[in-house]
Amino acid sequence: MKTTIGVNDPKAVKKYSAFLAKDVNRKSYFTKKYMGGEDSSMPIHRLMELENDAGEYISFDLSVQMSMQPIEGDAVLEGKEKELKFYTDGLYIDQMRGGVNSGGRMTRKRTVHDLRKIGRNRQSDWWSRVFDELFFMYLSGARGINDEYNFPTTYTGFANNAISAPDSEHHLFAGSTTKATLASTDKFTLDLLDRAKAYASMMGGAEDKTPKIMPIMIDGEKHYVCVMNPWQSYDLRKSTASGDWLDIQKAIATSVGKDSNIMKGGLGMHNGVVLHEHESIVRFNDYGAGGAVEAARSLFLGEQAGVIAFGSPGTGLRFSWNEEKRDNGNQLIITTSTICGVKKTTFNGKDYGVMALDSAAAKP
């Protein structure tokens, strides 16, 4: 007899839930390249405490660097010891859902396509875009005007995790110091990248100071990552001499750790900063004195710039898969869901691990 896996068969539910999770991890830009678990040196840190335990909120800490003058000779140390200080942040999780209607019996009869498989592929594409858009919005601290997003331009955040604008210490502008003074000629340049690297290298690091942006360790070498819009990378190449740009490309091709996920697919490397581009970088159209300059916000990333957490939907997997028939059994509906949360990491009221680099950026 032929083996048949029908609608909502437990084997199908588990199989397609697992496939969906695997597909999303493979297709999502951030989860594929930049996400790691505990003790990993990655821009996105995955918090796992709620994957098997009940709850909707995770609290996590940053241990602040200790600062004290050493006690010399036989001087008394007792009573002069320094307390351990921590900054705390937290993340909420909530449910997200999506679905497809695979049509009625005759629709499914007329096609040779496996609509269940196609439904999985389209939803995995959709979920990967959803996660990437969430990361871009949260890390940028803005929704922007991107019309390809699944989220409306009025979107302010998910699961009680508000999208927060970058603070002044983590916000740089090309050729200017404010949004209102950015001119259409203030394009992305190596100078902006060098300023960001210098700021990150010297920022904070001591008690009661702004938390230091920690570089990403790749095979023992310290690096940062800059993700820019394709229009920004075009401006960067145009402003860079051809020989210099060739050196930038060679730097990543010959670097230590060139086979790591962070290095793969990079445009090049400059001053220890790995350069990438992505079309979903947040864009604006209201910069400049007249509020009409088009701009984009590239992301300068170190360790733990953002966090993500999942809560199991009851299957032991990160996604749930449900199939049901409607219209007296005529239509097959496939829905998927996950319980998750995403946010930018902030400690002591300051961003941690990310800087926003704004430049004019218009269609070439």
VOGU-3710 file (C-alpha; in Angstrom, 3 decimals, decimal comma):
1> mkttigvndp> 0,000/0,000/0,000  1,103/3,577/-0,704  2,256/5,711/2,230  0,265/8,954/2,471  0,986/11,915/4,741  -2,256/13,862/4,950  -3,238/17,293/6,184  -1,868/18,007/9,677  -0,288/14,576/9,979  2,223/14,853/12,881
11> kavkkysafl> 5,002/13,631/10,579  4,275/16,441/8,100  4,062/19,065/10,841  7,458/18,172/12,301  9,072/17,652/8,909  7,982/20,976/7,449  8,600/22,893/10,678  12,200/21,651/10,661  12,623/22,372/6,936  11,230/25,882/7,405
21> akdvnrksyf> 13,665/26,680/10,228  16,585/25,373/8,166  15,514/27,322/5,084  15,110/30,599/6,982  18,545/30,269/8,581  20,051/29,583/5,175  18,310/32,455/3,385  18,309/35,209/5,992  21,235/37,605/5,588  21,664/38,238/9,303
31> tkkymggeds> 21,082/34,746/10,685  23,323/33,188/8,018  26,275/35,571/8,358  26,185/37,382/11,672  24,383/35,343/14,323  26,017/33,269/17,057  25,237/31,811/20,442  26,795/32,257/23,849  30,487/33,257/23,839  30,516/33,746/20,060
41> smpihrlmel> 32,141/36,838/18,566  29,310/37,891/16,273  27,208/41,040/15,722  23,955/39,223/16,570  23,749/37,268/19,816  21,134/34,495/20,141  19,607/34,227/23,613  18,451/30,659/24,258  16,938/30,838/27,753  13,303/30,835/26,536
51> endageyisf> 13,575/28,145/23,860  12,527/25,458/26,326  11,366/27,443/29,380  8,192/29,428/29,970  8,347/33,212/29,941  8,211/36,239/27,646  11,197/38,309/28,803  14,964/37,770/29,022  17,252/40,026/31,011  20,967/40,083/30,130
61> dlsvqmsmqp> 23,931/41,990/31,530  27,148/43,677/30,483  29,992/43,501/32,987  31,617/46,935/33,165  35,407/47,281/33,037  36,884/47,733/36,528  38,697/51,010/37,206  40,898/51,603/40,267  44,389/52,742/41,138  46,562/49,802/42,229
71> iegdavlegk> 47,508/49,623/45,893  51,296/49,795/46,120  53,741/48,373/48,641  52,317/47,607/52,092  49,473/50,109/51,828  46,181/48,681/53,081  43,867/47,258/50,380  41,029/46,386/52,766  38,011/48,596/52,264  39,280/49,913/48,930
81> ekelkfytdg> 38,152/46,991/46,791  35,899/47,899/43,891  32,445/46,447/43,461  31,484/44,638/40,271  29,202/46,803/38,121  26,738/45,611/35,515  24,567/47,300/32,903  21,321/45,494/32,120  19,147/45,202/29,018  16,175/42,988/28,239
91> lyidqmrggv> 14,202/41,467/25,391  10,537/40,496/25,056  9,247/37,744/22,768  5,836/37,389/21,132  4,150/35,419/18,371  4,374/36,200/14,643  2,322/34,400/12,015  1,906/34,173/8,255  0,084/31,923/5,838  -0,808/30,945/2,276
101> nsggrmtrkr> -4,010/29,706/0,684  -3,067/26,937/-1,750  -6,475/27,079/-3,457  -9,404/24,745/-3,916  -9,481/21,143/-5,073  -9,681/22,029/-8,755  -6,771/24,479/-8,504  -4,641/21,763/-6,975  -5,929/19,230/-9,519  -5,000/21,401/-12,504
111> tvhdlrkigr> -1,325/21,835/-11,553  1,560/19,414/-11,404  3,245/21,541/-8,719  3,605/20,306/-5,162  1,720/23,174/-3,533  2,770/22,132/-0,037  6,438/22,352/-1,060  5,911/25,633/-2,900  4,062/26,993/0,133  7,054/26,104/2,302
121> nrqsdwwsrv> 9,510/27,757/-0,090  7,511/30,982/-0,381  7,009/31,213/3,362  10,691/30,563/4,076  11,535/33,393/1,650  9,029/35,617/3,436  10,247/34,761/6,935  13,881/35,407/5,995  12,906/38,859/4,690  10,876/39,551/7,815
131> fdelffmyls> 13,827/38,766/10,095  16,269/40,787/8,005  13,923/43,787/7,958  13,517/43,579/11,731  17,294/43,570/12,205  17,798/46,499/9,836  15,077/48,561/11,532  16,183/47,822/15,092  19,908/48,269/14,453  19,258/51,461/12,479
141> gargindeyn> 16,815/52,797/15,035  14,375/53,793/12,280  11,865/52,346/9,815  12,829/54,600/6,892  11,037/54,808/3,545  11,999/51,447/2,001  8,967/50,453/-0,047  10,021/46,799/-0,355  9,547/46,160/3,374  6,715/44,006/4,693
151> fpttytgfan> 6,227/46,510/7,523  4,447/49,892/7,129  6,438/53,121/7,343  4,628/53,839/10,628  6,052/50,683/12,269  7,506/51,305/15,738  8,539/47,849/16,943  7,469/44,353/17,935  6,742/42,606/21,240  7,220/45,685/23,472
161> naisapdseh> 10,734/46,114/22,072  10,653/49,697/20,836  12,768/50,791/17,869  15,103/53,385/19,417  17,028/56,074/17,514  20,839/56,020/17,758  22,324/58,198/20,485  24,654/61,042/19,531  27,842/59,096/20,340  26,836/56,306/17,948
171> hlfagsttka> 25,641/58,464/15,048  27,976/59,906/12,405  27,243/61,881/9,235  29,226/62,144/6,022  30,534/65,678/5,561  28,298/67,185/8,248  27,275/66,862/11,868  23,476/66,745/11,716  20,613/65,506/9,591  19,619/69,080/8,718
181> tlastdkftl> 23,080/70,024/7,413  23,653/66,918/5,263  24,012/68,023/1,644  23,334/65,954/-1,462  27,105/65,984/-2,102  27,912/64,382/1,274  28,398/60,878/-0,086  29,820/57,772/1,601  33,635/57,904/1,627  36,591/56,165/3,228
191> dlldrakaya> 36,912/59,185/5,524  33,524/58,356/7,106  34,641/54,748/7,532  37,940/55,822/9,102  36,139/58,165/11,503  33,832/55,358/12,592  36,801/53,039/13,176  38,604/55,721/15,207  35,500/56,470/17,282  34,874/52,789/17,955
201> smmggaedkt> 38,494/52,141/18,920  38,614/54,986/21,450  35,068/54,891/22,772  34,528/54,336/26,498  35,751/51,109/27,978  36,102/52,330/31,571  33,774/52,530/34,544  30,915/55,038/34,150  31,837/55,581/30,497  30,017/54,664/27,296
211> pkimpimidg> 30,397/50,886/26,770  33,156/50,150/24,294  32,294/48,676/20,892  34,094/45,353/20,949  35,600/44,211/17,635  34,623/40,892/16,089  37,321/38,261/16,426  37,974/36,310/13,211  40,753/33,734/13,535  42,370/35,813/16,258
221> ekhyvcvmnp> 42,209/39,074/14,285  40,083/42,101/15,283  37,576/43,346/12,721  34,472/45,470/12,394  31,771/45,143/9,739  30,131/47,918/7,738  26,947/47,096/5,815  25,944/49,789/3,327  23,273/50,388/0,727  24,293/49,601/-2,906
231> wqsydlrkst> 23,995/53,321/-3,731  26,429/54,068/-0,890  28,880/51,416/-2,093  28,623/52,912/-5,606  29,501/56,344/-4,194  32,401/54,817/-2,250  33,866/53,171/-5,358  33,443/56,384/-7,368  35,297/58,405/-4,718  38,138/55,871/-4,419
241> asgdwldiqk> 40,999/55,649/-6,905  40,896/52,449/-8,947  44,189/51,231/-7,523  43,024/51,922/-3,978  39,771/50,065/-4,588  41,724/47,132/-5,980  43,769/47,092/-2,756  40,518/47,077/-0,757  39,336/44,030/-2,690  42,686/42,292/-2,298
251> aiatsvgkds> 42,659/42,929/1,453  39,655/40,680/2,007  40,784/38,047/-0,509  44,126/37,574/1,235  43,047/38,200/4,839  43,275/35,814/7,754  39,854/34,193/8,147  38,842/34,879/4,549  36,662/31,745/4,572  34,537/32,856/7,539
261> nimkgglgmh> 30,871/33,691/6,976  31,529/37,346/7,764  34,246/37,611/5,102  32,404/35,673/2,403  30,601/37,869/-0,088  32,291/41,025/1,168  33,082/43,916/-1,166  36,511/44,270/0,400  38,240/45,369/3,576  39,624/48,746/4,643
271> ngvvlhehes> 41,427/49,572/7,878  40,250/46,320/9,466  36,607/46,952/8,504  34,902/44,307/6,346  32,648/45,963/3,757  29,295/44,520/2,744  26,251/45,858/0,933  22,546/45,030/1,201  19,531/46,482/-0,558  17,468/46,597/2,657
281> ivrfndygag> 19,649/49,180/4,428  17,254/51,822/5,790  16,812/54,862/3,511  15,379/58,370/4,020  14,249/61,267/1,823  13,985/64,159/4,298  17,587/65,168/5,030  19,232/68,532/4,382  18,182/72,113/5,076  15,190/71,780/2,780
291> gaveaarslf> 14,262/68,300/3,928  14,592/66,847/0,432  17,993/65,101/0,386  17,905/61,329/-0,117  20,053/59,449/2,387  20,858/55,969/3,661  22,079/54,653/7,003  24,906/52,135/6,827  25,589/50,014/9,901  29,005/49,839/11,545
301> lgeqagviaf> 28,927/46,635/13,605  30,971/45,125/16,393  30,132/42,314/18,796  26,600/41,887/20,170  25,083/44,828/18,294  21,707/43,117/18,465  20,002/40,175/20,116  17,375/37,648/19,078  15,472/35,094/21,122  13,035/32,336/20,236
311> gspgtglrfs> 10,387/30,584/22,288  9,353/27,103/21,230  5,759/27,047/19,873  5,254/23,682/21,585  6,894/21,476/18,963  10,441/21,818/20,253  11,235/23,726/17,042  11,475/27,457/16,310  8,616/27,415/13,811  5,214/25,795/13,835
321> wneekrdngn> 3,472/24,451/10,726  -0,293/24,058/10,505  -2,513/22,861/7,674  -6,281/23,048/7,680  -9,122/22,707/5,220  -11,795/25,379/4,805  -14,859/25,873/2,670  -16,189/22,408/3,509  -12,807/20,860/2,848  -12,291/22,549/-0,526
331> qliittstic> -9,409/24,931/0,294  -6,093/23,982/1,884  -4,634/26,694/4,157  -1,016/26,484/5,338  -0,002/28,757/8,210  3,359/29,154/9,907  4,325/30,950/13,090  7,189/31,591/15,446  7,629/33,094/18,893  10,550/35,482/18,886
341> gvkkttfngk> 11,959/38,873/19,763  14,588/41,139/18,170  16,193/44,368/19,365  19,282/46,547/19,342  21,437/46,094/22,429  21,557/49,150/24,699  23,296/49,529/28,061  23,196/52,500/30,396  21,063/54,387/27,875  23,660/53,999/25,110
351> dygvmaldsa> 23,805/51,806/22,026  26,236/48,929/22,222  28,010/47,319/19,301  26,596/49,454/16,473  27,070/52,898/14,969  24,776/54,558/12,418  26,650/56,114/9,474  24,409/58,454/7,461  25,298/59,728/4,022  23,514/61,169/1,032
361> aakp> 22,509/58,282/-1,233  20,500/58,650/-4,424  19,991/56,438/-7,456  23,132/56,778/-9,614
//
